[in-house]
Amino acid sequence: MIFRKKKQYTVYTYGAPVLKKLAEPVDRIDGNILEIGNEMLQAVAVFEGIGLAAPQIGISLKMMALNLPTDPDDGAELANSPGEAALLPRMPFVLINPEIISFSGAFCIRNEGCLSVPEIYAPVIRPLSIRMRGVTLAGEVVDFECGGLLGRCIQHEMDHLEGTLFVDRLTPDEFAIIEPELKALEKAGGKNEFKKKISG
């Protein structure tokens, strides 16, 4: 019997310089971009995440992989938005050069976590919904209002493309609560180049 060697995937964790860099736009969708996109889709699945930005795997390009549950997030405000109806059935997929065109005037607070900040969660205030635009790996332009968990996830991944982590959005009091955990995570990460690896 032939055993195939499992591939190793890496996500950079809190303290990695690449997570604070501004991502560059993608000029054109070529074989390299398709390869990066597929790598991101595999990585977000192996790490069991709902979203992943290219900087999290060490590539400073404006790309995000979305891997949300295919059912609308009925417990969240403004769930069942047009974006959820159109995009959730297509999960997982990659967005290239995503941008947020507009934000709703209403906000909500919800706990967030991050593959780059493992096992640490904190409440983050964000707009209830957004209008976003991006391009798929197939070159299709998507432009939708997105609410619920999808809208929040896109905002979270957009932050990554701008060198921002969800912990950067916390109030001083909320940050103080998790600060000891963050310092421990950064200290541990410094011993292995801030790389968290998993085979899949």
Protein Blocks (a to p, Z undefined) as FASTA:
>chain_A
ZZddddddddddehiaklmpccdddfbdcfklmmmmmmmmmmmmmnopabdcfklnopac
ddddddddfbdcfkbghihifklmmmmmmpccddehiacfbdcfbdcddddddfklghia
cdddddfbdcdddddfkopacddddehjllmmmmmmmmmmnopafklmpcfklmmmmmmm
mmmmmmmmmmnoopacddZZ
